Amino acid sequence: MFLYEIVDPIIKLFKWDVLAGINFGSVCFRLVLAILCGGVIGFERAKKHQAAGFRTYILVCLGSTIAMITNEFISLSTNMGDGARLGAQVISGIGFLGAGTILVTSRNQIRGLTTAAGLWACACLGLSVGIGFYTLAIFGTLVISIVLAILPKIESTFNRKSNFFEIHIEFQTRENLKQFINLIRQMNFQVISIEHNSAYSASGLSVYTISLKVLEKKKRINHQEYLDAFSKLEYVNYVEEIY
């Protein structure tokens, strides 16, 4: 089958046949589209002050686009080789960049997973741009942007109403932990796990990450009400929910 016998739907729709092959116009178009796709996703991340922002996402998308164009050029010019080899290396190699954005904070919160996944998805977008699959690249950018911008609000709503939640809590002394556990059991909580946080040892406080389950069946569960009740305890220095 001829390489360009299967043509991208957008090229068919607007009859932009020049964009189907490798030429000056198609290369420029792919690079510009990669900048736009990476920039749209990177702008949303930059607004939330994430480690990987506007320039990082553009570079990731551009780099994977260049890799895919190069791979396509090699396959066409030599009439041999694997047309997806460089793309496969991009997908696996981007993991090293993504891993560098994942951090565990002093409060045992894992940060950067969404950023790492976003970088990986952005690299895949670049591959689709590089091979000339413009329809997938454009709609893929739209879908990824929706996932990053809108779904966190929906996810947060579900989390706030869940029977399970995790808290970071700072006690004045180690003995206060037993008092707190006895209290929450009386409040129909089940303790799932308790983890001591040694990062606060020098502060003189006794700090823990505690996973809880609300045993009482309620139509409306408000985590903030529980947090407010915990914060009013005289031996609790600070408490917050971990997402």
C-alpha positions in Angstrom: 0.0 0.0 0.0 1.3 3.4 -0.9 2.3 5.4 2.1 -0.1 8.3 1.5 -3.0 6.2 0.3 -4.5 6.6 3.8 -4.9 10.4 4.2 -5.8 12.4 7.3 -9.5 13.4 7.4 -8.7 17.1 7.7 -6.6 16.9 4.6 -9.4 15.2 2.7 -12.0 17.7 4.0 -10.1 20.8 2.9 -8.2 19.1 0.1 -4.8 20.2 1.5 -3.0 17.4 -0.4 0.3 19.3 0.0 0.3 18.5 3.7 0.1 14.8 3.2 3.8 14.3 2.1 7.1 15.6 3.3 7.8 19.0 1.8 8.6 22.5 2.9 5.0 23.4 3.5 4.0 20.3 5.4 7.1 20.4 7.7 6.4 24.1 8.6 2.8 23.3 9.2 3.6 20.4 11.5 6.1 22.4 13.5 3.6 25.3 14.0 0.8 22.9 14.9 3.1 21.2 17.5 3.8 24.6 19.0 0.1 25.4 19.2 -0.8 22.0 20.7 1.9 22.0 23.2 1.3 25.6 24.1 -2.4 25.1 24.7 -1.7 22.3 27.3 1.3 24.1 28.7 -0.6 27.3 29.3 -3.1 25.5 31.5 -0.3 23.9 33.5 1.5 27.2 33.8 -1.6 28.9 35.2 -1.5 26.3 38.1 2.2 27.0 38.7 3.3 23.4 37.8 6.9 22.3 37.5 6.5 21.8 33.8 4.9 24.8 32.2 4.4 26.6 28.9 7.8 26.2 27.4 8.3 22.7 28.6 5.2 21.4 26.9 6.0 23.2 23.7 9.5 21.7 23.6 8.2 18.2 24.4 5.6 18.4 21.6 8.1 19.9 19.2 10.8 17.4 20.0 8.5 14.4 19.4 7.2 16.0 16.2 10.7 16.4 14.9 11.6 12.8 15.8 8.6 11.5 13.9 9.2 13.7 10.8 12.8 12.5 10.8 11.7 8.9 11.1 9.3 9.3 8.2 12.0 11.0 6.1 14.4 8.1 6.8 11.8 5.5 5.8 11.0 7.4 2.6 14.5 8.2 1.6 16.0 4.8 2.2 12.9 2.8 1.4 13.6 0.6 4.4 13.6 0.7 8.2 10.9 0.8 10.9 8.6 3.8 10.4 7.8 3.9 14.1 11.2 3.2 15.7 12.0 6.8 16.8 8.4 7.4 17.9 8.7 4.3 20.2 11.9 5.7 21.7 10.1 9.0 22.4 7.3 7.4 24.3 9.6 5.4 26.5 12.2 8.2 26.8 9.7 10.8 28.0 9.3 8.8 31.2 12.7 10.1 32.5 11.5 13.7 32.1 8.1 12.9 33.7 9.7 11.1 36.6 11.6 14.2 37.5 8.4 16.1 38.1 7.0 13.6 40.7 7.7 14.6 44.3 6.7 13.4 47.7 6.2 16.4 50.0 6.9 16.6 53.8 3.2 15.9 54.3 3.3 12.7 52.4 1.5 14.2 49.5 2.5 13.0 46.0 2.8 15.9 43.6 3.5 15.9 39.9 1.7 12.7 38.7 -0.7 14.7 36.5 2.2 16.8 35.1 4.2 13.6 34.3 1.1 12.1 32.6 0.5 15.4 30.7 4.1 15.4 29.4 3.7 11.9 28.2 0.4 12.7 26.5 1.9 15.8 24.9 4.7 13.7 23.5 2.2 11.4 21.9 0.4 14.4 20.4 3.7 15.5 18.9 4.1 12.0 17.3 0.7 12.3 15.7 1.5 15.8 14.4 4.9 14.6 13.1 3.4 11.7 11.1 0.7 14.0 9.7 -2.3 12.7 11.6 -3.6 16.3 12.2 -7.2 15.3 13.1 -6.0 13.2 16.1 -3.5 15.9 17.1 -6.1 18.7 17.1 -8.9 16.8 18.8 -6.4 15.1 21.2 -5.3 18.6 22.3 -8.9 19.6 23.0 -9.6 16.4 25.0 -6.4 16.6 27.0 -7.1 20.3 27.8 -10.6 19.4 29.0 -9.3 16.6 31.2 -6.7 18.9 32.8 -9.0 21.9 33.2 -12.4 20.6 34.1 -12.0 17.1 35.5 -10.1 18.2 38.6 -13.2 20.1 39.8 -15.4 17.0 39.3 -12.8 14.8 41.0 -12.6 17.2 43.9 -16.4 17.1 44.4 -16.4 13.3 44.5 -13.5 13.3 47.0 -15.2 15.7 49.3 -18.2 13.4 49.5 -16.3 10.1 49.8 -16.5 7.9 52.9 -12.7 7.7 52.8 -10.3 10.5 53.4 -6.7 11.1 54.5 -5.5 13.8 56.9 -2.3 15.4 57.9 -2.5 16.2 61.6 0.0 17.8 64.0 -0.2 16.9 67.7 1.5 18.8 70.6 2.9 15.5 72.0 3.1 11.8 71.0 0.5 10.9 73.7 -2.1 13.0 72.0 -2.4 10.4 69.2 -4.1 7.8 71.5 -6.6 10.5 72.7 -7.4 11.4 69.1 -7.9 7.7 68.0 -10.2 7.1 70.9 -12.2 10.2 70.0 -12.6 9.4 66.3 -13.7 5.8 67.0 -16.5 7.3 69.2 -17.4 9.4 66.2 -17.9 6.3 64.0 -14.6 6.5 62.2 -12.5 3.5 61.2 -8.8 4.0 61.2 -7.3 2.5 58.0 -3.7 3.5 58.5 -1.4 5.7 60.6 2.0 6.9 59.4 4.4 8.9 61.5 6.0 11.8 59.7 9.6 12.1 60.8 10.2 15.3 58.8 8.8 17.3 61.7 10.9 15.7 64.4 13.0 18.9 65.0 9.8 21.0 65.5 8.8 19.3 68.7 5.5 18.3 67.3 4.2 14.8 66.7 2.9 14.6 63.1 1.0 11.9 61.4 -0.8 11.0 58.2 -4.0 9.1 59.1 -6.4 7.4 56.6 -10.0 7.3 57.8 -13.3 5.8 56.8 -16.6 7.2 57.9 -18.7 4.2 59.1 -21.9 6.2 59.7 -24.1 6.1 56.6 -25.1 9.7 55.7 -26.7 11.1 52.6 -24.3 14.1 52.8 -20.7 13.7 54.0 -18.8 17.0 54.5 -15.1 16.5 55.1 -14.6 20.1 56.1 -17.0 19.7 59.0 -14.9 16.9 60.4 -11.7 18.9 59.8 -13.2 21.9 61.7 -14.1 19.6 64.6 -10.6 18.2 64.7 -8.9 21.6 64.6 -10.9 22.7 67.7 -9.3 20.0 69.8 -6.9 21.7 72.3 -4.0 19.2 71.6 -4.2 19.6 67.8 -1.8 22.2 66.4 -2.9 21.9 62.7 -4.9 19.5 60.5 -5.7 19.4 56.8 -7.0 16.9 54.2 -4.6 15.3 51.8 -5.8 15.0 48.2 
